[in-house]
Amino acid sequence: MEVNTIKGRRVGLTILHTKSGYGDSPITIGCGVYAHNGNREEWTGESLDGQIPIKALLEWGLKEGYLKFSHKLDRRRP
């Protein structure tokens, strides 16, 4: 698991899915807050949860460069 420091807390993604499971509802996100304990990350008992609308997630991914269109369709083709 990748743990990142966000707002002073070490956060690891634990859940990422759509409520329906078919990609037609908001993305549900669950993150655990971790503390580095020796050679491992240990859950502190604190969590972050929420939902992000799919459109907002896609727009963010495009803006930040995580998502890119692979090609453009030429609609002028005969």
mmCIF file of the N, C-alpha and C atoms, coordinates in Angstrom:
data_MODEL
# 
_entry.id   MODEL 
# 
loop_
_atom_site.group_PDB 
_atom_site.id 
_atom_site.type_symbol 
_atom_site.label_atom_id 
_atom_site.label_alt_id 
_atom_site.label_comp_id 
_atom_site.label_asym_id 
_atom_site.label_entity_id 
_atom_site.label_seq_id 
_atom_site.pdbx_PDB_ins_code 
_atom_site.Cartn_x 
_atom_site.Cartn_y 
_atom_site.Cartn_z 
_atom_site.occupancy 
_atom_site.B_iso_or_equiv 
_atom_site.pdbx_formal_charge 
_atom_site.auth_seq_id 
_atom_site.auth_comp_id 
_atom_site.auth_asym_id 
_atom_site.auth_atom_id 
_atom_site.pdbx_PDB_model_num 
ATOM 1   N N  . MET A 1 1  ? 0.842   -1.165 0.000   1.00 0.00 ? 1  MET A N  1 
ATOM 2   C CA . MET A 1 1  ? 0.000   0.000  0.000   1.00 0.00 ? 1  MET A CA 1 
ATOM 3   C C  . MET A 1 1  ? 0.893   1.237  0.000   1.00 0.00 ? 1  MET A C  1 
ATOM 4   N N  . GLU A 1 2  ? 0.527   2.200  -0.832  1.00 0.00 ? 2  GLU A N  1 
ATOM 5   C CA . GLU A 1 2  ? 1.250   3.469  -0.874  1.00 0.00 ? 2  GLU A CA 1 
ATOM 6   C C  . GLU A 1 2  ? 0.630   4.422  0.140   1.00 0.00 ? 2  GLU A C  1 
ATOM 7   N N  . VAL A 1 3  ? 1.454   4.971  0.996   1.00 0.00 ? 3  VAL A N  1 
ATOM 8   C CA . VAL A 1 3  ? 0.999   5.918  2.015   1.00 0.00 ? 3  VAL A CA 1 
ATOM 9   C C  . VAL A 1 3  ? 1.577   7.286  1.678   1.00 0.00 ? 3  VAL A C  1 
ATOM 10  N N  . ASN A 1 4  ? 0.718   8.295  1.642   1.00 0.00 ? 4  ASN A N  1 
ATOM 11  C CA . ASN A 1 4  ? 1.122   9.659  1.310   1.00 0.00 ? 4  ASN A CA 1 
ATOM 12  C C  . ASN A 1 4  ? 0.803   10.597 2.459   1.00 0.00 ? 4  ASN A C  1 
ATOM 13  N N  . THR A 1 5  ? 1.616   11.628 2.621   1.00 0.00 ? 5  THR A N  1 
ATOM 14  C CA . THR A 1 5  ? 1.344   12.630 3.644   1.00 0.00 ? 5  THR A CA 1 
ATOM 15  C C  . THR A 1 5  ? 0.415   13.688 3.065   1.00 0.00 ? 5  THR A C  1 
ATOM 16  N N  . ILE A 1 6  ? -0.753  13.834 3.674   1.00 0.00 ? 6  ILE A N  1 
ATOM 17  C CA . ILE A 1 6  ? -1.764  14.799 3.249   1.00 0.00 ? 6  ILE A CA 1 
ATOM 18  C C  . ILE A 1 6  ? -2.229  15.553 4.483   1.00 0.00 ? 6  ILE A C  1 
ATOM 19  N N  . LYS A 1 7  ? -2.067  16.860 4.454   1.00 0.00 ? 7  LYS A N  1 
ATOM 20  C CA . LYS A 1 7  ? -2.447  17.726 5.579   1.00 0.00 ? 7  LYS A CA 1 
ATOM 21  C C  . LYS A 1 7  ? -1.872  17.221 6.898   1.00 0.00 ? 7  LYS A C  1 
ATOM 22  N N  . GLY A 1 8  ? -0.611  16.794 6.868   1.00 0.00 ? 8  GLY A N  1 
ATOM 23  C CA . GLY A 1 8  ? 0.078   16.374 8.080   1.00 0.00 ? 8  GLY A CA 1 
ATOM 24  C C  . GLY A 1 8  ? -0.225  14.966 8.552   1.00 0.00 ? 8  GLY A C  1 
ATOM 25  N N  . ARG A 1 9  ? -1.066  14.239 7.818   1.00 0.00 ? 9  ARG A N  1 
ATOM 26  C CA . ARG A 1 9  ? -1.393  12.859 8.208   1.00 0.00 ? 9  ARG A CA 1 
ATOM 27  C C  . ARG A 1 9  ? -0.888  11.904 7.138   1.00 0.00 ? 9  ARG A C  1 
ATOM 28  N N  . ARG A 1 10 ? -0.502  10.710 7.543   1.00 0.00 ? 10 ARG A N  1 
ATOM 29  C CA . ARG A 1 10 ? -0.069  9.675  6.599   1.00 0.00 ? 10 ARG A CA 1 
ATOM 30  C C  . ARG A 1 10 ? -1.306  8.890  6.195   1.00 0.00 ? 10 ARG A C  1 
ATOM 31  N N  . VAL A 1 11 ? -1.708  9.011  4.931   1.00 0.00 ? 11 VAL A N  1 
ATOM 32  C CA . VAL A 1 11 ? -2.977  8.463  4.459   1.00 0.00 ? 11 VAL A CA 1 
ATOM 33  C C  . VAL A 1 11 ? -2.734  7.394  3.403   1.00 0.00 ? 11 VAL A C  1 
ATOM 34  N N  . GLY A 1 12 ? -3.418  6.267  3.558   1.00 0.00 ? 12 GLY A N  1 
ATOM 35  C CA . GLY A 1 12 ? -3.363  5.180  2.583   1.00 0.00 ? 12 GLY A CA 1 
ATOM 36  C C  . GLY A 1 12 ? -4.760  4.875  2.078   1.00 0.00 ? 12 GLY A C  1 
ATOM 37  N N  . LEU A 1 13 ? -4.889  4.693  0.765   1.00 0.00 ? 13 LEU A N  1 
ATOM 38  C CA . LEU A 1 13 ? -6.183  4.374  0.152   1.00 0.00 ? 13 LEU A CA 1 
ATOM 39  C C  . LEU A 1 13 ? -6.556  2.935  0.484   1.00 0.00 ? 13 LEU A C  1 
ATOM 40  N N  . THR A 1 14 ? -7.756  2.731  1.030   1.00 0.00 ? 14 THR A N  1 
ATOM 41  C CA . THR A 1 14 ? -8.187  1.382  1.384   1.00 0.00 ? 14 THR A CA 1 
ATOM 42  C C  . THR A 1 14 ? -9.379  0.913  0.558   1.00 0.00 ? 14 THR A C  1 
ATOM 43  N N  . ILE A 1 15 ? -10.229 1.847  0.083   1.00 0.00 ? 15 ILE A N  1 
ATOM 44  C CA . ILE A 1 15 ? -11.422 1.490  -0.693  1.00 0.00 ? 15 ILE A CA 1 
ATOM 45  C C  . ILE A 1 15 ? -11.589 2.495  -1.818  1.00 0.00 ? 15 ILE A C  1 
ATOM 46  N N  . LEU A 1 16 ? -11.831 1.999  -3.029  1.00 0.00 ? 16 LEU A N  1 
ATOM 47  C CA . LEU A 1 16 ? -12.128 2.860  -4.164  1.00 0.00 ? 16 LEU A CA 1 
ATOM 48  C C  . LEU A 1 16 ? -13.058 2.083  -5.087  1.00 0.00 ? 16 LEU A C  1 
ATOM 49  N N  . HIS A 1 17 ? -14.328 2.475  -5.139  1.00 0.00 ? 17 HIS A N  1 
ATOM 50  C CA . HIS A 1 17 ? -15.289 1.780  -5.994  1.00 0.00 ? 17 HIS A CA 1 
ATOM 51  C C  . HIS A 1 17 ? -16.505 2.667  -6.213  1.00 0.00 ? 17 HIS A C  1 
ATOM 52  N N  . THR A 1 18 ? -17.347 2.273  -7.158  1.00 0.00 ? 18 THR A N  1 
ATOM 53  C CA . THR A 1 18 ? -18.620 2.973  -7.310  1.00 0.00 ? 18 THR A CA 1 
ATOM 54  C C  . THR A 1 18 ? -19.648 2.231  -6.474  1.00 0.00 ? 18 THR A C  1 
ATOM 55  N N  . LYS A 1 19 ? -20.629 2.956  -6.002  1.00 0.00 ? 19 LYS A N  1 
ATOM 56  C CA . LYS A 1 19 ? -21.638 2.352  -5.131  1.00 0.00 ? 19 LYS A CA 1 
ATOM 57  C C  . LYS A 1 19 ? -22.331 1.175  -5.816  1.00 0.00 ? 19 LYS A C  1 
ATOM 58  N N  . SER A 1 20 ? -22.666 1.348  -7.109  1.00 0.00 ? 20 SER A N  1 
ATOM 59  C CA . SER A 1 20 ? -23.375 0.289  -7.828  1.00 0.00 ? 20 SER A CA 1 
ATOM 60  C C  . SER A 1 20 ? -22.430 -0.801 -8.339  1.00 0.00 ? 20 SER A C  1 
ATOM 61  N N  . GLY A 1 21 ? -21.142 -0.474 -8.470  1.00 0.00 ? 21 GLY A N  1 
ATOM 62  C CA . GLY A 1 21 ? -20.197 -1.429 -9.023  1.00 0.00 ? 21 GLY A CA 1 
ATOM 63  C C  . GLY A 1 21 ? -20.117 -1.398 -10.538 1.00 0.00 ? 21 GLY A C  1 
ATOM 64  N N  . TYR A 1 22 ? -20.926 -0.542 -11.173 1.00 0.00 ? 22 TYR A N  1 
ATOM 65  C CA . TYR A 1 22 ? -20.949 -0.470 -12.634 1.00 0.00 ? 22 TYR A CA 1 
ATOM 66  C C  . TYR A 1 22 ? -20.426 0.846  -13.178 1.00 0.00 ? 22 TYR A C  1 
ATOM 67  N N  . GLY A 1 23 ? -19.892 1.728  -12.357 1.00 0.00 ? 23 GLY A N  1 
ATOM 68  C CA . GLY A 1 23 ? -19.337 2.979  -12.836 1.00 0.00 ? 23 GLY A CA 1 
ATOM 69  C C  . GLY A 1 23 ? -20.359 4.038  -13.159 1.00 0.00 ? 23 GLY A C  1 
ATOM 70  N N  . ASP A 1 24 ? -21.592 3.875  -12.686 1.00 0.00 ? 24 ASP A N  1 
ATOM 71  C CA . ASP A 1 24 ? -22.641 4.844  -13.011 1.00 0.00 ? 24 ASP A CA 1 
ATOM 72  C C  . ASP A 1 24 ? -23.108 5.632  -11.788 1.00 0.00 ? 24 ASP A C  1 
ATOM 73  N N  . SER A 1 25 ? -22.305 5.659  -10.763 1.00 0.00 ? 25 SER A N  1 
ATOM 74  C CA . SER A 1 25 ? -22.643 6.408  -9.550  1.00 0.00 ? 25 SER A CA 1 
ATOM 75  C C  . SER A 1 25 ? -21.353 7.026  -9.007  1.00 0.00 ? 25 SER A C  1 
ATOM 76  N N  . PRO A 1 26 ? -21.444 7.875  -7.980  1.00 0.00 ? 26 PRO A N  1 
ATOM 77  C CA . PRO A 1 26 ? -20.221 8.502  -7.458  1.00 0.00 ? 26 PRO A CA 1 
ATOM 78  C C  . PRO A 1 26 ? -19.180 7.469  -7.022  1.00 0.00 ? 26 PRO A C  1 
ATOM 79  N N  . ILE A 1 27 ? -17.922 7.879  -7.094  1.00 0.00 ? 27 ILE A N  1 
ATOM 80  C CA . ILE A 1 27 ? -16.817 7.044  -6.636  1.00 0.00 ? 27 ILE A CA 1 
ATOM 81  C C  . ILE A 1 27 ? -16.762 7.136  -5.113  1.00 0.00 ? 27 ILE A C  1 
ATOM 82  N N  . THR A 1 28 ? -16.835 5.999  -4.442  1.00 0.00 ? 28 THR A N  1 
ATOM 83  C CA . THR A 1 28 ? -16.727 5.956  -2.992  1.00 0.00 ? 28 THR A CA 1 
ATOM 84  C C  . THR A 1 28 ? -15.262 5.738  -2.636  1.00 0.00 ? 28 THR A C  1 
ATOM 85  N N  . ILE A 1 29 ? -14.765 6.593  -1.746  1.00 0.00 ? 29 ILE A N  1 
ATOM 86  C CA . ILE A 1 29 ? -13.363 6.529  -1.357  1.00 0.00 ? 29 ILE A CA 1 
ATOM 87  C C  . ILE A 1 29 ? -13.267 6.330  0.150   1.00 0.00 ? 29 ILE A C  1 
ATOM 88  N N  . GLY A 1 30 ? -12.428 5.423  0.557   1.00 0.00 ? 30 GLY A N  1 
ATOM 89  C CA . GLY A 1 30 ? -12.138 5.226  1.971   1.00 0.00 ? 30 GLY A CA 1 
ATOM 90  C C  . GLY A 1 30 ? -10.636 5.207  2.158   1.00 0.00 ? 30 GLY A C  1 
ATOM 91  N N  . CYS A 1 31 ? -10.145 5.963  3.104   1.00 0.00 ? 31 CYS A N  1 
ATOM 92  C CA . CYS A 1 31 ? -8.712  6.045  3.369   1.00 0.00 ? 31 CYS A CA 1 
ATOM 93  C C  . CYS A 1 31 ? -8.472  5.860  4.857   1.00 0.00 ? 31 CYS A C  1 
ATOM 94  N N  . GLY A 1 32 ? -7.427  5.150  5.178   1.00 0.00 ? 32 GLY A N  1 
ATOM 95  C CA . GLY A 1 32 ? -7.032  4.999  6.567   1.00 0.00 ? 32 GLY A CA 1 
ATOM 96  C C  . GLY A 1 32 ? -5.854  5.904  6.872   1.00 0.00 ? 32 GLY A C  1 
ATOM 97  N N  . VAL A 1 33 ? -5.791  6.380  8.095   1.00 0.00 ? 33 VAL A N  1 
ATOM 98  C CA . VAL A 1 33 ? -4.666  7.197  8.538   1.00 0.00 ? 33 VAL A CA 1 
ATOM 99  C C  . VAL A 1 33 ? -3.689  6.259  9.242   1.00 0.00 ? 33 VAL A C  1 
ATOM 100 N N  . TYR A 1 34 ? -2.424  6.331  8.841   1.00 0.00 ? 34 TYR A N  1 
ATOM 101 C CA . TYR A 1 34 ? -1.418  5.393  9.320   1.00 0.00 ? 34 TYR A CA 1 
ATOM 102 C C  . TYR A 1 34 ? -0.274  6.103  10.021  1.00 0.00 ? 34 TYR A C  1 
ATOM 103 N N  . ALA A 1 35 ? 0.399   5.376  10.885  1.00 0.00 ? 35 ALA A N  1 
ATOM 104 C CA . ALA A 1 35 ? 1.613   5.854  11.548  1.00 0.00 ? 35 ALA A CA 1 
ATOM 105 C C  . ALA A 1 35 ? 2.725   4.872  11.198  1.00 0.00 ? 35 ALA A C  1 
ATOM 106 N N  . HIS A 1 36 ? 3.901   5.388  10.924  1.00 0.00 ? 36 HIS A N  1 
ATOM 107 C CA . HIS A 1 36 ? 5.043   4.524  10.613  1.00 0.00 ? 36 HIS A CA 1 
ATOM 108 C C  . HIS A 1 36 ? 5.532   3.905  11.919  1.00 0.00 ? 36 HIS A C  1 
ATOM 109 N N  . ASN A 1 37 ? 5.561   2.582  11.968  1.00 0.00 ? 37 ASN A N  1 
ATOM 110 C CA . ASN A 1 37 ? 5.952   1.868  13.178  1.00 0.00 ? 37 ASN A CA 1 
ATOM 111 C C  . ASN A 1 37 ? 7.046   0.870  12.804  1.00 0.00 ? 37 ASN A C  1 
ATOM 112 N N  . GLY A 1 38 ? 8.280   1.282  12.976  1.00 0.00 ? 38 GLY A N  1 
ATOM 113 C CA . GLY A 1 38 ? 9.390   0.408  12.599  1.00 0.00 ? 38 GLY A CA 1 
ATOM 114 C C  . GLY A 1 38 ? 9.464   0.258  11.096  1.00 0.00 ? 38 GLY A C  1 
ATOM 115 N N  . ASN A 1 39 ? 9.294   -0.976 10.615  1.00 0.00 ? 39 ASN A N  1 
ATOM 116 C CA . ASN A 1 39 ? 9.357   -1.253 9.180   1.00 0.00 ? 39 ASN A CA 1 
ATOM 117 C C  . ASN A 1 39 ? 7.986   -1.358 8.535   1.00 0.00 ? 39 ASN A C  1 
ATOM 118 N N  . ARG A 1 40 ? 6.934   -0.979 9.236   1.00 0.00 ? 40 ARG A N  1 
ATOM 119 C CA . ARG A 1 40 ? 5.593   -1.128 8.659   1.00 0.00 ? 40 ARG A CA 1 
ATOM 120 C C  . ARG A 1 40 ? 4.708   0.059  8.997   1.00 0.00 ? 40 ARG A C  1 
ATOM 121 N N  . GLU A 1 41 ? 3.613   0.148  8.275   1.00 0.00 ? 41 GLU A N  1 
ATOM 122 C CA . GLU A 1 41 ? 2.609   1.177  8.527   1.00 0.00 ? 41 GLU A CA 1 
ATOM 123 C C  . GLU A 1 41 ? 1.519   0.566  9.397   1.00 0.00 ? 41 GLU A C  1 
ATOM 124 N N  . GLU A 1 42 ? 1.111   1.265  10.426  1.00 0.00 ? 42 GLU A N  1 
ATOM 125 C CA . GLU A 1 42 ? 0.092   0.766  11.345  1.00 0.00 ? 42 GLU A CA 1 
ATOM 126 C C  . GLU A 1 42 ? -1.095  1.720  11.349  1.00 0.00 ? 42 GLU A C  1 
ATOM 127 N N  . TRP A 1 43 ? -2.296  1.170  11.168  1.00 0.00 ? 43 TRP A N  1 
ATOM 128 C CA . TRP A 1 43 ? -3.513  1.973  11.144  1.00 0.00 ? 43 TRP A CA 1 
ATOM 129 C C  . TRP A 1 43 ? -3.742  2.604  12.509  1.00 0.00 ? 43 TRP A C  1 
ATOM 130 N N  . THR A 1 44 ? -4.046  3.907  12.544  1.00 0.00 ? 44 THR A N  1 
ATOM 131 C CA . THR A 1 44 ? -4.251  4.624  13.804  1.00 0.00 ? 44 THR A CA 1 
ATOM 132 C C  . THR A 1 44 ? -5.678  4.505  14.321  1.00 0.00 ? 44 THR A C  1 
ATOM 133 N N  . GLY A 1 45 ? -6.586  3.968  13.509  1.00 0.00 ? 45 GLY A N  1 
ATOM 134 C CA . GLY A 1 45 ? -7.990  3.905  13.887  1.00 0.00 ? 45 GLY A CA 1 
ATOM 135 C C  . GLY A 1 45 ? -8.792  5.050  13.290  1.00 0.00 ? 45 GLY A C  1 
ATOM 136 N N  . GLU A 1 46 ? -8.096  6.017  12.699  1.00 0.00 ? 46 GLU A N  1 
ATOM 137 C CA . GLU A 1 46 ? -8.767  7.159  12.078  1.00 0.00 ? 46 GLU A CA 1 
ATOM 138 C C  . GLU A 1 46 ? -8.941  6.881  10.584  1.00 0.00 ? 46 GLU A C  1 
ATOM 139 N N  . SER A 1 47 ? -10.086 7.291  10.044  1.00 0.00 ? 47 SER A N  1 
ATOM 140 C CA . SER A 1 47 ? -10.369 7.092  8.625   1.00 0.00 ? 47 SER A CA 1 
ATOM 141 C C  . SER A 1 47 ? -10.872 8.376  7.995   1.00 0.00 ? 47 SER A C  1 
ATOM 142 N N  . LEU A 1 48 ? -10.755 8.451  6.692   1.00 0.00 ? 48 LEU A N  1 
ATOM 143 C CA . LEU A 1 48 ? -11.331 9.520  5.891   1.00 0.00 ? 48 LEU A CA 1 
ATOM 144 C C  . LEU A 1 48 ? -12.237 8.845  4.874   1.00 0.00 ? 48 LEU A C  1 
ATOM 145 N N  . ASP A 1 49 ? -13.458 9.313  4.711   1.00 0.00 ? 49 ASP A N  1 
ATOM 146 C CA . ASP A 1 49 ? -14.361 8.728  3.722   1.00 0.00 ? 49 ASP A CA 1 
ATOM 147 C C  . ASP A 1 49 ? -15.021 9.846  2.935   1.00 0.00 ? 49 ASP A C  1 
ATOM 148 N N  . GLY A 1 50 ? -15.578 9.469  1.810   1.00 0.00 ? 50 GLY A N  1 
ATOM 149 C CA . GLY A 1 50 ? -16.331 10.436 1.025   1.00 0.00 ? 50 GLY A CA 1 
ATOM 150 C C  . GLY A 1 50 ? -16.691 9.890  -0.335  1.00 0.00 ? 50 GLY A C  1 
ATOM 151 N N  . GLN A 1 51 ? -17.381 10.722 -1.094  1.00 0.00 ? 51 GLN A N  1 
ATOM 152 C CA . GLN A 1 51 ? -17.765 10.373 -2.447  1.00 0.00 ? 51 GLN A CA 1 
ATOM 153 C C  . GLN A 1 51 ? -17.387 11.513 -3.374  1.00 0.00 ? 51 GLN A C  1 
ATOM 154 N N  . ILE A 1 52 ? -16.945 11.165 -4.570  1.00 0.00 ? 52 ILE A N  1 
ATOM 155 C CA . ILE A 1 52 ? -16.603 12.138 -5.597  1.00 0.00 ? 52 ILE A CA 1 
ATOM 156 C C  . ILE A 1 52 ? -17.427 11.797 -6.827  1.00 0.00 ? 52 ILE A C  1 
ATOM 157 N N  . PRO A 1 53 ? -18.158 12.768 -7.401  1.00 0.00 ? 53 PRO A N  1 
ATOM 158 C CA . PRO A 1 53 ? -18.882 12.485 -8.641  1.00 0.00 ? 53 PRO A CA 1 
ATOM 159 C C  . PRO A 1 53 ? -17.895 12.049 -9.733  1.00 0.00 ? 53 PRO A C  1 
ATOM 160 N N  . ILE A 1 54 ? -18.282 11.062 -10.532 1.00 0.00 ? 54 ILE A N  1 
ATOM 161 C CA . ILE A 1 54 ? -17.400 10.529 -11.564 1.00 0.00 ? 54 ILE A CA 1 
ATOM 162 C C  . ILE A 1 54 ? -16.919 11.631 -12.497 1.00 0.00 ? 54 ILE A C  1 
ATOM 163 N N  . LYS A 1 55 ? -17.815 12.543 -12.906 1.00 0.00 ? 55 LYS A N  1 
ATOM 164 C CA . LYS A 1 55 ? -17.433 13.624 -13.820 1.00 0.00 ? 55 LYS A CA 1 
ATOM 165 C C  . LYS A 1 55 ? -16.311 14.471 -13.212 1.00 0.00 ? 55 LYS A C  1 
ATOM 166 N N  . ALA A 1 56 ? -16.436 14.808 -11.942 1.00 0.00 ? 56 ALA A N  1 
ATOM 167 C CA . ALA A 1 56 ? -15.411 15.625 -11.279 1.00 0.00 ? 56 ALA A CA 1 
ATOM 168 C C  . ALA A 1 56 ? -14.080 14.880 -11.225 1.00 0.00 ? 56 ALA A C  1 
ATOM 169 N N  . LEU A 1 57 ? -14.121 13.576 -10.983 1.00 0.00 ? 57 LEU A N  1 
ATOM 170 C CA . LEU A 1 57 ? -12.899 12.776 -10.931 1.00 0.00 ? 57 LEU A CA 1 
ATOM 171 C C  . LEU A 1 57 ? -12.216 12.731 -12.299 1.00 0.00 ? 57 LEU A C  1 
ATOM 172 N N  . LEU A 1 58 ? -13.004 12.554 -13.366 1.00 0.00 ? 58 LEU A N  1 
ATOM 173 C CA . LEU A 1 58 ? -12.441 12.534 -14.714 1.00 0.00 ? 58 LEU A CA 1 
ATOM 174 C C  . LEU A 1 58 ? -11.852 13.887 -15.090 1.00 0.00 ? 58 LEU A C  1 
ATOM 175 N N  . GLU A 1 59 ? -12.568 14.966 -14.778 1.00 0.00 ? 59 GLU A N  1 
ATOM 176 C CA . GLU A 1 59 ? -12.062 16.308 -15.083 1.00 0.00 ? 59 GLU A CA 1 
ATOM 177 C C  . GLU A 1 59 ? -10.751 16.575 -14.341 1.00 0.00 ? 59 GLU A C  1 
ATOM 178 N N  . TRP A 1 60 ? -10.678 16.165 -13.094 1.00 0.00 ? 60 TRP A N  1 
ATOM 179 C CA . TRP A 1 60 ? -9.452  16.344 -12.311 1.00 0.00 ? 60 TRP A CA 1 
ATOM 180 C C  . TRP A 1 60 ? -8.307  15.541 -12.932 1.00 0.00 ? 60 TRP A C  1 
ATOM 181 N N  . GLY A 1 61 ? -8.574  14.283 -13.300 1.00 0.00 ? 61 GLY A N  1 
ATOM 182 C CA . GLY A 1 61 ? -7.546  13.437 -13.895 1.00 0.00 ? 61 GLY A CA 1 
ATOM 183 C C  . GLY A 1 61 ? -7.001  14.004 -15.195 1.00 0.00 ? 61 GLY A C  1 
ATOM 184 N N  . LEU A 1 62 ? -7.878  14.585 -16.008 1.00 0.00 ? 62 LEU A N  1 
ATOM 185 C CA . LEU A 1 62 ? -7.432  15.221 -17.253 1.00 0.00 ? 62 LEU A CA 1 
ATOM 186 C C  . LEU A 1 62 ? -6.599  16.461 -16.960 1.00 0.00 ? 62 LEU A C  1 
ATOM 187 N N  . LYS A 1 63 ? -7.083  17.293 -16.041 1.00 0.00 ? 63 LYS A N  1 
ATOM 188 C CA . LYS A 1 63 ? -6.389  18.542 -15.705 1.00 0.00 ? 63 LYS A CA 1 
ATOM 189 C C  . LYS A 1 63 ? -4.992  18.274 -15.150 1.00 0.00 ? 63 LYS A C  1 
ATOM 190 N N  . GLU A 1 64 ? -4.867  17.269 -14.307 1.00 0.00 ? 64 GLU A N  1 
ATOM 191 C CA . GLU A 1 64 ? -3.583  16.958 -13.674 1.00 0.00 ? 64 GLU A CA 1 
ATOM 192 C C  . GLU A 1 64 ? -2.665  16.116 -14.560 1.00 0.00 ? 64 GLU A C  1 
ATOM 193 N N  . GLY A 1 65 ? -3.177  15.639 -15.690 1.00 0.00 ? 65 GLY A N  1 
ATOM 194 C CA . GLY A 1 65 ? -2.359  14.848 -16.607 1.00 0.00 ? 65 GLY A CA 1 
ATOM 195 C C  . GLY A 1 65 ? -2.326  13.359 -16.316 1.00 0.00 ? 65 GLY A C  1 
ATOM 196 N N  . TYR A 1 66 ? -3.150  12.883 -15.381 1.00 0.00 ? 66 TYR A N  1 
ATOM 197 C CA . TYR A 1 66 ? -3.195  11.455 -15.093 1.00 0.00 ? 66 TYR A CA 1 
ATOM 198 C C  . TYR A 1 66 ? -3.964  10.696 -16.164 1.00 0.00 ? 66 TYR A C  1 
ATOM 199 N N  . LEU A 1 67 ? -4.912  11.376 -16.808 1.00 0.00 ? 67 LEU A N  1 
ATOM 200 C CA . LEU A 1 67 ? -5.690  10.793 -17.901 1.00 0.00 ? 67 LEU A CA 1 
ATOM 201 C C  . LEU A 1 67 ? -5.402  11.576 -19.166 1.00 0.00 ? 67 LEU A C  1 
ATOM 202 N N  . LYS A 1 68 ? -5.286  10.858 -20.276 1.00 0.00 ? 68 LYS A N  1 
ATOM 203 C CA . LYS A 1 68 ? -5.057  11.511 -21.564 1.00 0.00 ? 68 LYS A CA 1 
ATOM 204 C C  . LYS A 1 68 ? -5.866  10.782 -22.619 1.00 0.00 ? 68 LYS A C  1 
ATOM 205 N N  . PHE A 1 69 ? -6.371  11.534 -23.583 1.00 0.00 ? 69 PHE A N  1 
ATOM 206 C CA . PHE A 1 69 ? -7.053  10.910 -24.704 1.00 0.00 ? 69 PHE A CA 1 
ATOM 207 C C  . PHE A 1 69 ? -6.003  10.268 -25.596 1.00 0.00 ? 69 PHE A C  1 
ATOM 208 N N  . SER A 1 70 ? -6.243  9.029  -26.021 1.00 0.00 ? 70 SER A N  1 
ATOM 209 C CA . SER A 1 70 ? -5.245  8.310  -26.808 1.00 0.00 ? 70 SER A CA 1 
ATOM 210 C C  . SER A 1 70 ? -5.271  8.690  -28.282 1.00 0.00 ? 70 SER A C  1 
ATOM 211 N N  . HIS A 1 71 ? -6.403  9.137  -28.798 1.00 0.00 ? 71 HIS A N  1 
ATOM 212 C CA . HIS A 1 71 ? -6.491  9.561  -30.196 1.00 0.00 ? 71 HIS A CA 1 
ATOM 213 C C  . HIS A 1 71 ? -7.750  10.393 -30.372 1.00 0.00 ? 71 HIS A C  1 
ATOM 214 N N  . LYS A 1 72 ? -7.807  11.074 -31.497 1.00 0.00 ? 72 LYS A N  1 
ATOM 215 C CA . LYS A 1 72 ? -9.001  11.853 -31.820 1.00 0.00 ? 72 LYS A CA 1 
ATOM 216 C C  . LYS A 1 72 ? -9.691  11.188 -32.998 1.00 0.00 ? 72 LYS A C  1 
ATOM 217 N N  . LEU A 1 73 ? -10.992 11.109 -32.939 1.00 0.00 ? 73 LEU A N  1 
ATOM 218 C CA . LEU A 1 73 ? -11.750 10.573 -34.061 1.00 0.00 ? 73 LEU A CA 1 
ATOM 219 C C  . LEU A 1 73 ? -11.936 11.680 -35.085 1.00 0.00 ? 73 LEU A C  1 
ATOM 220 N N  . ASP A 1 74 ? -11.666 11.374 -36.337 1.00 0.00 ? 74 ASP A N  1 
ATOM 221 C CA . ASP A 1 74 ? -11.866 12.347 -37.400 1.00 0.00 ? 74 ASP A CA 1 
ATOM 222 C C  . ASP A 1 74 ? -13.263 12.133 -37.950 1.00 0.00 ? 74 ASP A C  1 
ATOM 223 N N  . ARG A 1 75 ? -14.181 12.956 -37.544 1.00 0.00 ? 75 ARG A N  1 
ATOM 224 C CA . ARG A 1 75 ? -15.578 12.805 -37.957 1.00 0.00 ? 75 ARG A CA 1 
ATOM 225 C C  . ARG A 1 75 ? -15.811 13.272 -39.394 1.00 0.00 ? 75 ARG A C  1 
ATOM 226 N N  . ARG A 1 76 ? -14.778 13.830 -40.021 1.00 0.00 ? 76 ARG A N  1 
ATOM 227 C CA . ARG A 1 76 ? -14.923 14.286 -41.401 1.00 0.00 ? 76 ARG A CA 1 
ATOM 228 C C  . ARG A 1 76 ? -14.649 13.163 -42.394 1.00 0.00 ? 76 ARG A C  1 
ATOM 229 N N  . ARG A 1 77 ? -14.273 12.006 -41.916 1.00 0.00 ? 77 ARG A N  1 
ATOM 230 C CA . ARG A 1 77 ? -13.981 10.891 -42.830 1.00 0.00 ? 77 ARG A CA 1 
ATOM 231 C C  . ARG A 1 77 ? -15.210 10.529 -43.638 1.00 0.00 ? 77 ARG A C  1 
ATOM 232 N N  . PRO A 1 78 ? -14.998 10.204 -44.934 1.00 0.00 ? 78 PRO A N  1 
ATOM 233 C CA . PRO A 1 78 ? -16.151 9.795  -45.772 1.00 0.00 ? 78 PRO A CA 1 
ATOM 234 C C  . PRO A 1 78 ? -16.700 8.449  -45.363 1.00 0.00 ? 78 PRO A C  1 
# 
